């Protein structure tokens, strides 16, 4: 078995989700347009799943990324330009 330790798929998914959301908020300039911050708290359950494989990291990474939806570049531009109507569709 491969002796290299790789991050669990769930950790990679969480990191990618956070990165995409952070970039989306940055592109939309959300922080700059809000006058008063809003704090919302929600409790949610997390199930940690550990998957071990003998495949190399590059193959697993490619398969994982292939399963993610592609981000529409036009949507990113619309959000950066403040196009709220397009964002809500």
SENUMI-335542 format. One record per residue (C-alpha): residue in three letters; residue number from 0; x, y, z. Coordinates in steps of 0.1 Angstrom, whole numbers, plus 5000, padded with zeros to 4 digits. Example, Ala and Ser with C-alpha at 12.3 -4.5 7.8 and 13.67 -1.06 7.14 Angstrom:
2
+---------+-----+------+------+------+
| residuo | num |    u |    v |    w |
+---------+-----+------+------+------+
|     Ala |   0 | 5123 | 4955 | 5078 |
|     Ser |   1 | 5137 | 4989 | 5071 |
+---------+-----+------+------+------+
***
This chain:
89
+---------+-----+------+------+------+
| residuo | num |    u |    v |    w |
+---------+-----+------+------+------+
|     Unk |   0 | 5000 | 5000 | 5000 |
|     Unk |   1 | 5011 | 5035 | 4994 |
|     Unk |   2 | 5030 | 5050 | 5025 |
|     Unk |   3 | 5022 | 5086 | 5015 |
|     Unk |   4 | 4995 | 5103 | 5036 |
|     Unk |   5 | 4970 | 5124 | 5017 |
|     Unk |   6 | 4942 | 5146 | 5030 |
|     Unk |   7 | 4908 | 5129 | 5032 |
|     Unk |   8 | 4885 | 5136 | 5003 |
|     Unk |   9 | 4861 | 5154 | 5027 |
|     Unk |  10 | 4888 | 5178 | 5038 |
|     Unk |  11 | 4897 | 5185 | 5001 |
|     Unk |  12 | 4860 | 5191 | 4994 |
|     Unk |  13 | 4856 | 5214 | 5024 |
|     Unk |  14 | 4887 | 5234 | 5013 |
|     Unk |  15 | 4875 | 5238 | 4977 |
|     Unk |  16 | 4840 | 5248 | 4989 |
|     Unk |  17 | 4855 | 5274 | 5012 |
|     Unk |  18 | 4878 | 5287 | 4985 |
|     Unk |  19 | 4851 | 5290 | 4959 |
|     Unk |  20 | 4827 | 5308 | 4984 |
|     Unk |  21 | 4855 | 5331 | 4995 |
|     Unk |  22 | 4864 | 5341 | 4959 |
|     Unk |  23 | 4827 | 5345 | 4951 |
|     Unk |  24 | 4822 | 5369 | 4980 |
|     Unk |  25 | 4854 | 5388 | 4971 |
|     Unk |  26 | 4843 | 5391 | 4934 |
|     Unk |  27 | 4809 | 5403 | 4945 |
|     Unk |  28 | 4824 | 5428 | 4969 |
|     Unk |  29 | 4799 | 5417 | 4995 |
|     Unk |  30 | 4819 | 5430 | 5024 |
|     Unk |  31 | 4823 | 5465 | 5009 |
|     Unk |  32 | 4786 | 5469 | 5001 |
|     Unk |  33 | 4771 | 5460 | 5035 |
|     Unk |  34 | 4766 | 5488 | 5060 |
|     Unk |  35 | 4759 | 5466 | 5090 |
|     Unk |  36 | 4772 | 5430 | 5095 |
|     Unk |  37 | 4747 | 5403 | 5100 |
|     Unk |  38 | 4755 | 5373 | 5121 |
|     Unk |  39 | 4736 | 5340 | 5115 |
|     Unk |  40 | 4743 | 5309 | 5134 |
|     Unk |  41 | 4733 | 5274 | 5123 |
|     Unk |  42 | 4742 | 5240 | 5138 |
|     Unk |  43 | 4747 | 5212 | 5115 |
|     Unk |  44 | 4760 | 5176 | 5117 |
|     Unk |  45 | 4791 | 5165 | 5099 |
|     Unk |  46 | 4798 | 5129 | 5089 |
|     Unk |  47 | 4835 | 5122 | 5084 |
|     Unk |  48 | 4842 | 5096 | 5058 |
|     Unk |  49 | 4877 | 5082 | 5054 |
|     Unk |  50 | 4885 | 5065 | 5021 |
|     Unk |  51 | 4918 | 5047 | 5016 |
|     Unk |  52 | 4931 | 5038 | 4982 |
|     Unk |  53 | 4962 | 5025 | 4965 |
|     Unk |  54 | 4958 | 5050 | 4937 |
|     Unk |  55 | 4982 | 5078 | 4935 |
|     Unk |  56 | 4972 | 5113 | 4946 |
|     Unk |  57 | 4971 | 5128 | 4911 |
|     Unk |  58 | 4946 | 5102 | 4898 |
|     Unk |  59 | 4923 | 5106 | 4929 |
|     Unk |  60 | 4925 | 5144 | 4926 |
|     Unk |  61 | 4917 | 5143 | 4889 |
|     Unk |  62 | 4887 | 5120 | 4895 |
|     Unk |  63 | 4875 | 5142 | 4924 |
|     Unk |  64 | 4878 | 5175 | 4904 |
|     Unk |  65 | 4860 | 5159 | 4874 |
|     Unk |  66 | 4830 | 5153 | 4896 |
|     Unk |  67 | 4827 | 5190 | 4907 |
|     Unk |  68 | 4804 | 5213 | 4887 |
|     Unk |  69 | 4822 | 5239 | 4866 |
|     Unk |  70 | 4819 | 5275 | 4876 |
|     Unk |  71 | 4805 | 5297 | 4848 |
|     Unk |  72 | 4830 | 5324 | 4841 |
|     Unk |  73 | 4802 | 5347 | 4829 |
|     Unk |  74 | 4785 | 5344 | 4863 |
|     Unk |  75 | 4817 | 5354 | 4881 |
|     Unk |  76 | 4819 | 5385 | 4859 |
|     Unk |  77 | 4783 | 5393 | 4864 |
|     Unk |  78 | 4786 | 5391 | 4902 |
|     Unk |  79 | 4818 | 5412 | 4902 |
|     Unk |  80 | 4799 | 5438 | 4882 |
|     Unk |  81 | 4771 | 5438 | 4907 |
|     Unk |  82 | 4745 | 5421 | 4885 |
|     Unk |  83 | 4721 | 5410 | 4912 |
|     Unk |  84 | 4694 | 5399 | 4888 |
|     Unk |  85 | 4716 | 5374 | 4870 |
|     Unk |  86 | 4730 | 5361 | 4903 |
|     Unk |  87 | 4695 | 5353 | 4916 |
|     Unk |  88 | 4686 | 5332 | 4886 |
+---------+-----+------+------+------+
***
